């Protein structure tokens, strides 16, 4: 009897036959079944059977190809000319062409490398714009703090574009040859499309190896390409190096996973080269080497002989040594521009390894990874769902995700400034593809056991993915033409929800908050006794945020101060207890009208601070001030504004509670002014 869906059976059997984990006898049996079904079908209609069997396996690849085509089309429709398409470039004004912000700086590094043949950026900044007024380093040169890797990758592309411009000018094109033109950048940044698509294709290939099933890996590749931050940085912000970073990390991880178990010199050298290239593009990607450490740890766990363990340890050292050799161009650039190869160009306090902000980086509405990119949440969970045969690869990829989350959470601006989602985590694109593919694989197994038809299962998969992909594409499209991504805290509900669904979304949001912020929102709710949605609208704002210039200079850093204006209408969500509406006389303030009134005070800086609260009372009042439940000051207030000051040594990060306790509670109504405690600004300065 012929199978009802011959092409699908043929495809499934072929996939199983090719799977390395199948036992030889089982593969022989599968080959027999495949030959039998094909011979019966060919006897009925040889041409139809051949066409169907040839086409069906190609459909997943065609779907991924269409997704890549969409990314290319989005890139080609991006016409970001900085709001001045006709202005002359190279006259000293900052007029971005596709490259803006960090991308402008990265491109200037590449232009200087390719066309000037040096790493002296003074002339580039003077000619094409220095929007941030870069300081001079101790070498006397203007600084650009970004890594040199993207410049090295783009340099040959600039050479090709420049050569093409020279040829075109012979025929009257009149393209300027200074390198900062739409032609040069359009050609160079096309690489971001290639890198973004290449990263997900490498993930798809690895998912096929570790899981099997072309549709699982294809759905995952499409979802990550169109439903994460990668979409934006491959299309409308291609001058940033995040798509390139995604590909470099994917290449290293893919090669590691495909060669797991090998302990030969060729493998170690190749891994070292790939790791070094990734580190050139973003220095922190050296932490991708954790997968090698994971594999060595597994070899120790399995109880290998001493000689075998020695070979593995030597291999790990060789990977690091080769990566360091490949990294030498970055060391040279640091030495020439900054005069040192040991310090971070951004300053010693830019990264605080002792003070990670992991809950915020993952779950805050301010560019949190999981809250703004739910597919990343699903992909990370999916890494726990890989088959047992791929346990070592799953462990390595989980270690990569954990290390990247930790490292990015230690950066001062963990929200990545103006960013579409958590852009720095484009580095873990490949693990996300593999994790999502594992979820689809588990879902497929459940569908098979439940006897759900394959067409229905495919429909459910598409319906499950579509909202996240459409939401992401809609958000990306809103930023076309050079519009900047969000840099501040923007609550996730509900202005961006389509109008017909907005009230429904608001109903759920008011009760459970953003479900993709769980469990951080639940912990915050329990800790401070607030609704679940309070996390979404409060976590990510800070009264004290130093600038990049402050971070570079320790002496300037200690002069940084911030203000938390209790009287501001926007500060209502940070106040617990009973408070009056904002009041203004000589300054804005509020009345604390309950015995225990609390100000939630977010903290970004893990350094000693001085806190000063301005308070008054129309009649004499005894007031006690506590910091996270610990008494710090007692004061008698009168009608004058009184600064209540205390020092906090190494305050905890995240959110602190500043509690103002009155001897007797305020009355309601007209007596609030007489009985309440007036609280104005809370000032914070580093010590």
N, C-alpha and C positions, 0 to 999 in steps of 0.2 A: 504493500500500500504506500502511495506517495504521500510525503509530508505536505500538509496544507500550504505551508509557506516555504517552498523549496529554497528560494534565494536566501532567506533569513537563516534557514537551517545550514545551508552551505557556508554562509558567512560565520555562523557560530562555531561550526565544526572546524573551520579553518583557523579561527582564533584560538580554539582549544589546542589544536595540533601544534600551532606555533608557540604556545605558551611553554616556557622552559620548565615549569613545575609539573607538567603532566608526566606520569610514569610511561616508560617505553611501551609496555603492553597496552596501556590505555590509549596511547596515540595510535597504535596499530589498529585497534578496534574502531577508533573514530575514523581513520582513513577508509576502513572497509565500509562503514556506514555512508560516508560521503560518496564513495565510488558507486555504491548501490543506488543511492537516490539520484545521482547525476545520470547514471546510465538509463534509468527508467524515464527521467525527464527528457533526455536527449532522444530517446526512442520515440517520444510523442512529438516534440517540436525542438529539434536541436538548436535552431537559431534563437528561438525565444529563450530557451534555458541558458544559452551562452550569454545572451545580452543581460538577462536579469542577474545571473551570478556575477557578471563583471561589474554591473552598475551598483548593486546594493552595498558592497563594501566601500564604495567611493562616496556615498552620501554624507557620512560624518565629516570627511575631509572637505567636501564641497561646502558644507555649512560653516566650517571654520574659515574657509577661504572667503566666503561672503562677509563674515565678520571682519576679517582683515581688510577687505575691500571697502567696507563702511568706514573704518578708521582712516584709510587713505583718502576717501572722499571728504571726510570731515577736515582732514589736514589741508587738502587742496582748497577748501572754501574758507580757510582762515586768512583774512586780509587785515592783519593787525599792523597798521602803519603809525601807531602812536597818536592817532587823531590828526595827523598832519601828513597826508599822502604826498603832497607836492613839495614839501620843504626840502631844502638841500641838506644832505647828510655830510658830516665832516667839517662843519663850520664852528664847532665848539659847543653846540647846544645838544641836549639829550633828546633825540627824536628816535625812539625805538622803532625797529623794523623786525617784527616777529619776536625779537629778543628784547625782553624788558626785565627790570629788577635783577635778580641773580643771574638770569639768562643773559642779560646785557653784559654783565661782568665776565661770565664764562666765555661768551663769544669774543670779547676783547682779548682775553688771554689766548684764545685760538688764533685770532687775527694777528696778534703780535708774534706768536710762534711761527705761523705760516708765512707771513709777508714781511715782517721785520727781522725774523730770525733771532729774536732775543726775548727775554722776560723782563724788559723794562716797560712798564705799563703807563708811565707818565704821559707820553705823547698820545697814546690811545685814549686815555681818560680826558685829556685836554681837547682832543679833536672831536670825539664822539659823545662826550658827556660824562660827567662825574656826579651823578645824582645824589650820592651819599657823602660827597666831599671826603674821599678816602684819605686817611692820615699818611704821613711819611714814617717809614720804619727807621730803625737805627742805621740802616745802610744808606739812608737818604732817598730811597725810592718810594714811589707811591705803592701802597699795598692793595692787593686783591686777595682775599682770604680763601678763595675757593680752590679745590684740588686741581691739579694739572692734568689729570687723566682725560677729561672730556676734550681739552685743547689738543692733546696728542692724537686722539681719535679723529677729531674734526680737521686737523691740519691737512692731510692728503685730500680731503674733500674740498677744502678751500683752494688748494692748488688746482684741482680739476675745474672748479667753478671759475677761477681766475683765468686759466688757460682758455676755457670756452668763451669767456667775456672778451679776451683779446682777439680771438678769431671772429666773434660776432661783430666787434667794433670795426674790423676791416670792411665789413659789409654795411656799416652805418648804424650799428645798434646804439652806440654812444653810452655804453655802460661804464660808470666810474670804476676805476681799478684799485680803489682804496680798500675794497673788501667788505664795506658795510653797506650793502645794497640788498634790495629785495631778491635779486637773482642769486647772489651768493648765499643768502640765508635760506631761501626757499630750497635750494639744492642741498645745503649742508644739513638742515634740520629734517629733511626727508628721512635721514637716518633714524630719527626717533620713532617714526612709523615702523621701520624695519626692525628696530630693536624691540619695540613693544610687542609686535607680532611674533618675533623670534623667541621672546621669553616665554610666551604662552605655548608656542609650538614645542619648545623643549620640555615644558611641563606636561604637555599632552603625550609626548613620546615616553616620558618616564612613567606617567600614569598607565599607559598601555603595558609597560613592562611589569609594574608592581601590582596592577589590578586586573588588566585585561578588559576587553569590551570597548570597541572604538567609540560607541555613543557616549559612554560615561565620561571618558576623557575629553571628548569633543564638546559636550555640554559644559564641562568645567572650564575648558579653554575659552569658549565664547563668553561665559559668565564673567571670568576674570578680565578679559580684554575689554568688555563693554560695560562692566558693572563695578569697577573699582577706580581708584585714583589714576591708575595707569592710562585710562582713556584720555583724561585731560592732558597728561604730560606727553602723550604721543600725538596729540592733535592740536589743541589751541594754546598750549604752552610748551612747545617742543624744544625751546632753547634751554630749558632746565635739563639737567643730566639724569633725571630719574628713570626714563625709559631705557637709556643706555646702562644705568646701574642695574635695572631689572634683568637685562640680558646678560651682563657680565656675571652677576651672581647666579643666574639660572645656568649659564654655561659651566661654571665651577661645580655647582650642585649636581647637575645632570651627569657630568663626567664622573664625579665621585660615585653616584648611585649606580651607574651602569658598570662600574669597575669594582664594586664592593667585593672584598675578599682577596683581591690581587695584592701581592706584596713584592712588586718589582720596581726597579729603579725608574723605568720609563714612566710608570704610573705616578710615582712621587714627583718627578720633575714636571710632568704635565699639570698635576694638581698645583704645584708651586707657581707655575707660570700663570695659570688661570686665577689663582688667589691673589697674586701680585697685581694683575690687571684690574681685578675688582677693587682692590685697595687703592689703586691709582685714581679710580673714578670717585670713590668715597672711602676715606681712610678707615672708617669703622668697619668696612666690609672684611677687614682682616679677621674679624670674629667669625666669619663663615667657616674658618678652619676648625670650628668646634665639631664639625662632622668627622674630621680625621681623628680628633681626640676621642669621639664617641666610638669609632671603629676600633681604635687601639684599646680603649677600655673594654670593649666586648671581647677582644682577643685575650685580654688578661683574665676576664671572667670565665672564659671557656677552658682555662687551664692549659695553655700551650706551654711548650718546653721553654727553657731559658733562652736558648739560641733563637727560637722563633719570636719570643717577646723582644729580644734585642733587635731583631730585624725590623719589627714593627715600630719600635721606638726610634731607631735610626731613620726609618722612613718618614716618621712625623717630623723629626728635626730637619730632614732634607727638604720637606715641603716648605717649612718656615724659612729656611736658608734661601731657597730659590725665590720665594715670594719677596724676600728682602732685596735680592738682587734686582728683580723686576721693578721694585719700588724706588730704586735709586733716583730716577728722574724727579720724583717728588721731593726727595731730600735735597737734591741740587737746587731746585726752584726755591725751597724754603731758605736755603743758605744764601742764595743770591738776593732774594727779596727781603727776607726778614732777619738775616744774619744769624740764624740758629736753626738747627734741625731737631731740637728736643722739645720745644714748646709749641702749643697750639696757636696758630695765627690769630684765632678769635679771642685769645686771652685765657689765663689759667682757670678762671671761674666759669667759663662757658659750659664746661662739662663738670658735673658734680657727682662722682661715682658713689658717694656715700648718701646721696639724696635722690633716689629715683622717684618719679611721679607716675607710677605704673597705672593706678586706677584712672587717673586723669587722661593719660595718653590713650588708654583703651576705650573709656566710656564717656568722657566729657563731650558735651555738645560742641565744644570748641575744637573741632577737627579731630575728635576722638576716632580711633581706628575702627572699632566695632560699631560705635553709635552712628557714624556717618557712612560706613561701608559694611552693611550687615553681611554681605557675601564673604568678607574677610573673617567674620565671626564664624560663619558656617564652615569655611575652609579650614580654619584652625581646629575646630571641633572634629572635622573629618579626618584629620591626621591620626586621631585615636581609633579610627575605623578601618585602617588598612588591614589586609589579610595577615595572618600570622607569619606567612612565608616572607613578608616584607617588614618584619618587626624592626630590624636594624635600620633600614632606610627611614621608617616612620620615626624612630627614636632620634636619628640624626636631624631630620627635618624639624621635629619639635624643638630640639636643642637650638637650631638656627633661629626659629621664630622667637623662642624665649630670650636668646641673647640679643637679638635685634630690638625686641620690645624693651628690654632692660636698658640697653645703650641709648636708645632714643629718648627714653624717659629721664635720663640723667642730663640731657641738654637743657640749658636754661629755658629756652622757648620750646618746650616739648610740643607745643601746638604747631610748630614749624612756620611761624609768622603767617604771611598771607599764603594760605595753602588750600588746595582742594583735597579735603580729607587729610589723612596722615601720609603726606607725600614721601616722607623718608622711608616708609615701609614698603614702597614699591620694590625694595630689595628682596622681599620674600614672595614675589610673584609665583615662582615655581612651586614652593610648598603649598600655596593656596590652590593652584590647579590640581595638584595631587590630592589634597584634602577634599576638595569638592568632588573630584572623581570618585573618591572612596565613598562619599555619602550617596552619590548616584548609584554606585555599585550595590551598596547595602539596600537602597530603595528598590533596585531592580530585583534583588533576591527576595525581598518581601513580596513584591508584586507577583513574582513567579509562584511563590508558595500559596498566595491568595488566589491564584488562577486568574489574575487580572490580565486581560488581553494586552498584547504589546503596544498596540496603537493607543489604548487608553493610558498605559503607563507613560508613553512618550508625551501624550497630551498633558498629563499631570506634571511631568517634569518641566515642560514649557510654561505651563500656567504658574508653577512655583517660582520659576526664574524671572519671568517677564516683568513683574512689578519692580524688582530691584534693578534690572537692566534699564527699563524705561525711565525709572526715577533718576538713575545715574546719567543717562544720555540727556534727559531733560535738563538736569542741573549743569552738565557740561556745556550744552548748547547755549545756556543763558550767559556763559562767560566767553562766547566767541568774540572776535574782534578786539582782543586785548583787555577785556574787563578783568579786573583783579579778583582773585578768590578771597574768601572771608579771612580776616585776621583776628577779629574779635569774637566773643561768645555770642552765638545766635541760637536761641532755643530751637529745637527741632520741630516743634509743633506751634502753629499749624498753617502758617501763611503760605507755605510751598505746596500744601496738599491741594489737589484739584477741588474746585468749589463744591461740586456735588457730594464729595466725601469729607469735606472739612468738618462738618458738625459731628459726624460719626467719629472721626479721628480725635476731635476735641473731647468727646465723651469718654473714650478709652484713656486718652492722655491724662485727663484730670484724675482718673482713678488709679492708673498703674504707671503713669509716666511713659517714657520711651522703653519698650520691652528690650531693646538691644543695649540698654545701659544696665541691665541686670547682670551681676548682683551688686555692682557698686552703688546703685541708687538705693537698694534695700539696706545696705550697711549704713549709708549716710542717713537714711530715714530713721533707722533704729537709734543710731548714735546721737542724733540731734532732735529726735522727736518731731519730725516734719513729714509732710506727704512725700510720696515717691517722686512726684514730678519736680520737687524742689531741687534735686540734684541737677536736673537738666537746665534749670534757669539760673543757677548760681555758681556751679563749679567751673572755673576757668577764668574768672575775673580776679585781679589782684591789685591791692593798693600800692604795691611797690614792685615795679618792673624796671630794672636798669636797662639803659640802651647799650648797643654794641660798643660804642665808644667808652661807656663807663666800665664795661667788662674788661676791656683791653688795658685799663689803667687802674691799678690797685689803689693808688692815692685818690683818684677820682671816685672810685667805688664807695669808699667810706663816707662820701658826702651825699650819696643818693638818699632821697627820702620820698615818702609817699603819703597820701591822704585818703582816708576812707570817710567820705562825707555822709554822716548819719542823716543829715537833713535833706539829702537828695531824694527826689521821688523814686529814682531807679534803685535805691538801696532797700526798699521795702522787703524783698524776699530774704534779706540777710538779717532781719530783725525778728526775734522771738519774744514772746510775751505780749503785753499790751502797750502799744505806742500810739501817740497822736499822729495826725497828718503833719506834713512838713509845715513849719512856721518860719517866718522871716521877720527879723527886726534889724539888727545890725549885721546878722549872719543867718544862714539857714540852720535849723536845728529841729529836733523833735522832743516831745515830752515822753519820758518813760513813765507809764502810768500803772505799772504792776510792781509788786514787791521785788520780783526777780525779772529783770529785763536783760535780754542777751543780744549782743551784737556778734554775728558770725564774721570772723576776720580771717579770710583766706591768706595763706602764706606761701610764697614761692622760694624764699631765700633761707637756706639752712644756716644762717649766721646770727650772732647775737644782735639784738635789736632793742631800741628804746621806744616805748609806747607812751604817747601823751594824749589824754582825753580831755577835751574842753567841756566842762559841765557847770551848771549853775542851778539855783533854786530860789524862788521868790521869798521863801521863808527858810530859816535855818534848818538844815536837814543833815543827819548823820548818814553817810553813805559808805558802803564797803564795796571794793572792787576785787573780783576774782578772775584768774586766768586759767581756763580749763579746770575749774573746780578748786584751784589753790588760791587762798587769800593772798593778795599782793599789796593792797593799800586800803587805809581807812581815812576818810576826810570829812570835814564839816563844810557844807556848801552854804553860800549865801547868794544874793542877787548878782554878784559879780561873776564874770566868766573866770573859772579857776582851772588851770592845767593840772591834771592828776597824772603824774608821771611815774613810770617804773621800768626796769630793765628786765629783759627776758634772755637768758643764756641759752643759746642753741635751741631756738623754738622748734616745735614739731612742724612738719610741712602739712599740706592739705588745709584743713579748716579748723581754726581755733575758736573757742567760745570766750568772749569778753563779757563777763556778767557784772551787772550793776545792781546792787542789793540795797534797798531802802529800808530804814527802820520801820516805817509804816507805809502801807500802800497809798497811792493817790486816789482821790475821789473822782467820780465820773462827772460828766457834764461841765457846768460852768466853773467848778472848783479845780479842774484839771490844771489850769495855769498856776494856781496857788500851791497845789499839793504835789504836782509832778516834778520830776527832775529833768531839766533841759540838757540834752546831749547834742553837741555840735560835732565838729570834726574829730576823728581819731588820726593822729599823726604818727608815722613810723619812720625811723631812721636807723641805718646800720651803725653798729658800734665797732 
